[in-house]
Amino acid sequence: MSILYIVLPLALVIVLGAVVAFVWATRQGQFDDLDTPPLRVLHDDEPRRRQ
């Protein structure tokens, strides 16, 4: 039973850290455009030169 005095606050600190990280990332604009970056990789090649 005494392990709950350690595990419960530790779990709450971890959850609070995850929530703070999510709010920070959202305010920094990390989730603004989720569609363009995966498509940008497909078109990242330089154009071929004709010889």
Phi and psi restraints in degrees (range 20) as a CNS / XPLOR table:
assign (resid 1 and name C) (resid 2 and name N)
       (resid 2 and name CA) (resid 2 and name C) 1.0 -71.7 20.0 2
assign (resid 2 and name N) (resid 2 and name CA)
       (resid 2 and name C) (resid 3 and name N) 1.0 -17.6 20.0 2
assign (resid 2 and name C) (resid 3 and name N)
       (resid 3 and name CA) (resid 3 and name C) 1.0 -65.9 20.0 2
assign (resid 3 and name N) (resid 3 and name CA)
       (resid 3 and name C) (resid 4 and name N) 1.0 -25.0 20.0 2
assign (resid 3 and name C) (resid 4 and name N)
       (resid 4 and name CA) (resid 4 and name C) 1.0 -63.7 20.0 2
assign (resid 4 and name N) (resid 4 and name CA)
       (resid 4 and name C) (resid 5 and name N) 1.0 -27.7 20.0 2
assign (resid 4 and name C) (resid 5 and name N)
       (resid 5 and name CA) (resid 5 and name C) 1.0 -69.9 20.0 2
assign (resid 5 and name N) (resid 5 and name CA)
       (resid 5 and name C) (resid 6 and name N) 1.0 -18.5 20.0 2
assign (resid 5 and name C) (resid 6 and name N)
       (resid 6 and name CA) (resid 6 and name C) 1.0 -99.2 20.0 2
assign (resid 6 and name N) (resid 6 and name CA)
       (resid 6 and name C) (resid 7 and name N) 1.0 -46.1 20.0 2
assign (resid 6 and name C) (resid 7 and name N)
       (resid 7 and name CA) (resid 7 and name C) 1.0 -71.2 20.0 2
assign (resid 7 and name N) (resid 7 and name CA)
       (resid 7 and name C) (resid 8 and name N) 1.0 -41.9 20.0 2
assign (resid 7 and name C) (resid 8 and name N)
       (resid 8 and name CA) (resid 8 and name C) 1.0 -64.1 20.0 2
assign (resid 8 and name N) (resid 8 and name CA)
       (resid 8 and name C) (resid 9 and name N) 1.0 -49.8 20.0 2
assign (resid 8 and name C) (resid 9 and name N)
       (resid 9 and name CA) (resid 9 and name C) 1.0 -64.3 20.0 2
assign (resid 9 and name N) (resid 9 and name CA)
       (resid 9 and name C) (resid 10 and name N) 1.0 -35.4 20.0 2
assign (resid 9 and name C) (resid 10 and name N)
       (resid 10 and name CA) (resid 10 and name C) 1.0 -63.2 20.0 2
assign (resid 10 and name N) (resid 10 and name CA)
       (resid 10 and name C) (resid 11 and name N) 1.0 -42.3 20.0 2
assign (resid 10 and name C) (resid 11 and name N)
       (resid 11 and name CA) (resid 11 and name C) 1.0 -64.9 20.0 2
assign (resid 11 and name N) (resid 11 and name CA)
       (resid 11 and name C) (resid 12 and name N) 1.0 -39.5 20.0 2
assign (resid 11 and name C) (resid 12 and name N)
       (resid 12 and name CA) (resid 12 and name C) 1.0 -66.4 20.0 2
assign (resid 12 and name N) (resid 12 and name CA)
       (resid 12 and name C) (resid 13 and name N) 1.0 -37.1 20.0 2
assign (resid 12 and name C) (resid 13 and name N)
       (resid 13 and name CA) (resid 13 and name C) 1.0 -66.2 20.0 2
assign (resid 13 and name N) (resid 13 and name CA)
       (resid 13 and name C) (resid 14 and name N) 1.0 -41.1 20.0 2
assign (resid 13 and name C) (resid 14 and name N)
       (resid 14 and name CA) (resid 14 and name C) 1.0 -65.2 20.0 2
assign (resid 14 and name N) (resid 14 and name CA)
       (resid 14 and name C) (resid 15 and name N) 1.0 -43.8 20.0 2
assign (resid 14 and name C) (resid 15 and name N)
       (resid 15 and name CA) (resid 15 and name C) 1.0 -64.5 20.0 2
assign (resid 15 and name N) (resid 15 and name CA)
       (resid 15 and name C) (resid 16 and name N) 1.0 -41.9 20.0 2
assign (resid 15 and name C) (resid 16 and name N)
       (resid 16 and name CA) (resid 16 and name C) 1.0 -62.7 20.0 2
assign (resid 16 and name N) (resid 16 and name CA)
       (resid 16 and name C) (resid 17 and name N) 1.0 -40.3 20.0 2
assign (resid 16 and name C) (resid 17 and name N)
       (resid 17 and name CA) (resid 17 and name C) 1.0 -63.0 20.0 2
assign (resid 17 and name N) (resid 17 and name CA)
       (resid 17 and name C) (resid 18 and name N) 1.0 -40.3 20.0 2
assign (resid 17 and name C) (resid 18 and name N)
       (resid 18 and name CA) (resid 18 and name C) 1.0 -66.0 20.0 2
assign (resid 18 and name N) (resid 18 and name CA)
       (resid 18 and name C) (resid 19 and name N) 1.0 -40.5 20.0 2
assign (resid 18 and name C) (resid 19 and name N)
       (resid 19 and name CA) (resid 19 and name C) 1.0 -66.5 20.0 2
assign (resid 19 and name N) (resid 19 and name CA)
       (resid 19 and name C) (resid 20 and name N) 1.0 -42.2 20.0 2
assign (resid 19 and name C) (resid 20 and name N)
       (resid 20 and name CA) (resid 20 and name C) 1.0 -63.9 20.0 2
assign (resid 20 and name N) (resid 20 and name CA)
       (resid 20 and name C) (resid 21 and name N) 1.0 -42.0 20.0 2
assign (resid 20 and name C) (resid 21 and name N)
       (resid 21 and name CA) (resid 21 and name C) 1.0 -63.7 20.0 2
assign (resid 21 and name N) (resid 21 and name CA)
       (resid 21 and name C) (resid 22 and name N) 1.0 -40.1 20.0 2
assign (resid 21 and name C) (resid 22 and name N)
       (resid 22 and name CA) (resid 22 and name C) 1.0 -65.4 20.0 2
assign (resid 22 and name N) (resid 22 and name CA)
       (resid 22 and name C) (resid 23 and name N) 1.0 -44.4 20.0 2
assign (resid 22 and name C) (resid 23 and name N)
       (resid 23 and name CA) (resid 23 and name C) 1.0 -64.7 20.0 2
assign (resid 23 and name N) (resid 23 and name CA)
       (resid 23 and name C) (resid 24 and name N) 1.0 -41.9 20.0 2
assign (resid 23 and name C) (resid 24 and name N)
       (resid 24 and name CA) (resid 24 and name C) 1.0 -61.3 20.0 2
assign (resid 24 and name N) (resid 24 and name CA)
       (resid 24 and name C) (resid 25 and name N) 1.0 -46.3 20.0 2
assign (resid 24 and name C) (resid 25 and name N)
       (resid 25 and name CA) (resid 25 and name C) 1.0 -64.3 20.0 2
assign (resid 25 and name N) (resid 25 and name CA)
       (resid 25 and name C) (resid 26 and name N) 1.0 -37.5 20.0 2
assign (resid 25 and name C) (resid 26 and name N)
       (resid 26 and name CA) (resid 26 and name C) 1.0 -66.9 20.0 2
assign (resid 26 and name N) (resid 26 and name CA)
       (resid 26 and name C) (resid 27 and name N) 1.0 -42.3 20.0 2
assign (resid 26 and name C) (resid 27 and name N)
       (resid 27 and name CA) (resid 27 and name C) 1.0 -70.8 20.0 2
assign (resid 27 and name N) (resid 27 and name CA)
       (resid 27 and name C) (resid 28 and name N) 1.0 -25.5 20.0 2
assign (resid 27 and name C) (resid 28 and name N)
       (resid 28 and name CA) (resid 28 and name C) 1.0 -82.3 20.0 2
assign (resid 28 and name N) (resid 28 and name CA)
       (resid 28 and name C) (resid 29 and name N) 1.0 -8.0 20.0 2
assign (resid 28 and name C) (resid 29 and name N)
       (resid 29 and name CA) (resid 29 and name C) 1.0 88.1 20.0 2
assign (resid 29 and name N) (resid 29 and name CA)
       (resid 29 and name C) (resid 30 and name N) 1.0 22.0 20.0 2
assign (resid 29 and name C) (resid 30 and name N)
       (resid 30 and name CA) (resid 30 and name C) 1.0 -69.1 20.0 2
assign (resid 30 and name N) (resid 30 and name CA)
       (resid 30 and name C) (resid 31 and name N) 1.0 -22.8 20.0 2
assign (resid 30 and name C) (resid 31 and name N)
       (resid 31 and name CA) (resid 31 and name C) 1.0 -109.9 20.0 2
assign (resid 31 and name N) (resid 31 and name CA)
       (resid 31 and name C) (resid 32 and name N) 1.0 18.1 20.0 2
assign (resid 31 and name C) (resid 32 and name N)
       (resid 32 and name CA) (resid 32 and name C) 1.0 -69.4 20.0 2
assign (resid 32 and name N) (resid 32 and name CA)
       (resid 32 and name C) (resid 33 and name N) 1.0 -47.1 20.0 2
assign (resid 32 and name C) (resid 33 and name N)
       (resid 33 and name CA) (resid 33 and name C) 1.0 -127.3 20.0 2
assign (resid 33 and name N) (resid 33 and name CA)
       (resid 33 and name C) (resid 34 and name N) 1.0 101.4 20.0 2
assign (resid 33 and name C) (resid 34 and name N)
       (resid 34 and name CA) (resid 34 and name C) 1.0 -96.3 20.0 2
assign (resid 34 and name N) (resid 34 and name CA)
       (resid 34 and name C) (resid 35 and name N) 1.0 -10.1 20.0 2
assign (resid 34 and name C) (resid 35 and name N)
       (resid 35 and name CA) (resid 35 and name C) 1.0 -96.0 20.0 2
assign (resid 35 and name N) (resid 35 and name CA)
       (resid 35 and name C) (resid 36 and name N) 1.0 -35.4 20.0 2
assign (resid 35 and name C) (resid 36 and name N)
       (resid 36 and name CA) (resid 36 and name C) 1.0 -71.3 20.0 2
assign (resid 36 and name N) (resid 36 and name CA)
       (resid 36 and name C) (resid 37 and name N) 1.0 -44.3 20.0 2
assign (resid 36 and name C) (resid 37 and name N)
       (resid 37 and name CA) (resid 37 and name C) 1.0 -57.1 20.0 2
assign (resid 37 and name N) (resid 37 and name CA)
       (resid 37 and name C) (resid 38 and name N) 1.0 -41.6 20.0 2
assign (resid 37 and name C) (resid 38 and name N)
       (resid 38 and name CA) (resid 38 and name C) 1.0 -66.3 20.0 2
assign (resid 38 and name N) (resid 38 and name CA)
       (resid 38 and name C) (resid 39 and name N) 1.0 -31.1 20.0 2
assign (resid 38 and name C) (resid 39 and name N)
       (resid 39 and name CA) (resid 39 and name C) 1.0 -78.6 20.0 2
assign (resid 39 and name N) (resid 39 and name CA)
       (resid 39 and name C) (resid 40 and name N) 1.0 -27.8 20.0 2
assign (resid 39 and name C) (resid 40 and name N)
       (resid 40 and name CA) (resid 40 and name C) 1.0 -64.3 20.0 2
assign (resid 40 and name N) (resid 40 and name CA)
       (resid 40 and name C) (resid 41 and name N) 1.0 -32.2 20.0 2
assign (resid 40 and name C) (resid 41 and name N)
       (resid 41 and name CA) (resid 41 and name C) 1.0 -63.6 20.0 2
assign (resid 41 and name N) (resid 41 and name CA)
       (resid 41 and name C) (resid 42 and name N) 1.0 -34.2 20.0 2
assign (resid 41 and name C) (resid 42 and name N)
       (resid 42 and name CA) (resid 42 and name C) 1.0 -69.8 20.0 2
assign (resid 42 and name N) (resid 42 and name CA)
       (resid 42 and name C) (resid 43 and name N) 1.0 -26.6 20.0 2
assign (resid 42 and name C) (resid 43 and name N)
       (resid 43 and name CA) (resid 43 and name C) 1.0 -110.7 20.0 2
assign (resid 43 and name N) (resid 43 and name CA)
       (resid 43 and name C) (resid 44 and name N) 1.0 24.6 20.0 2
assign (resid 43 and name C) (resid 44 and name N)
       (resid 44 and name CA) (resid 44 and name C) 1.0 -86.8 20.0 2
assign (resid 44 and name N) (resid 44 and name CA)
       (resid 44 and name C) (resid 45 and name N) 1.0 -8.1 20.0 2
assign (resid 44 and name C) (resid 45 and name N)
       (resid 45 and name CA) (resid 45 and name C) 1.0 -70.4 20.0 2
assign (resid 45 and name N) (resid 45 and name CA)
       (resid 45 and name C) (resid 46 and name N) 1.0 147.8 20.0 2
assign (resid 45 and name C) (resid 46 and name N)
       (resid 46 and name CA) (resid 46 and name C) 1.0 -78.0 20.0 2
assign (resid 46 and name N) (resid 46 and name CA)
       (resid 46 and name C) (resid 47 and name N) 1.0 148.5 20.0 2
assign (resid 46 and name C) (resid 47 and name N)
       (resid 47 and name CA) (resid 47 and name C) 1.0 -63.9 20.0 2
assign (resid 47 and name N) (resid 47 and name CA)
       (resid 47 and name C) (resid 48 and name N) 1.0 144.2 20.0 2
assign (resid 47 and name C) (resid 48 and name N)
       (resid 48 and name CA) (resid 48 and name C) 1.0 -75.8 20.0 2
assign (resid 48 and name N) (resid 48 and name CA)
       (resid 48 and name C) (resid 49 and name N) 1.0 141.7 20.0 2
assign (resid 48 and name C) (resid 49 and name N)
       (resid 49 and name CA) (resid 49 and name C) 1.0 -90.1 20.0 2
assign (resid 49 and name N) (resid 49 and name CA)
       (resid 49 and name C) (resid 50 and name N) 1.0 139.4 20.0 2
assign (resid 49 and name C) (resid 50 and name N)
       (resid 50 and name CA) (resid 50 and name C) 1.0 -84.6 20.0 2
assign (resid 50 and name N) (resid 50 and name CA)
       (resid 50 and name C) (resid 51 and name N) 1.0 141.9 20.0 2
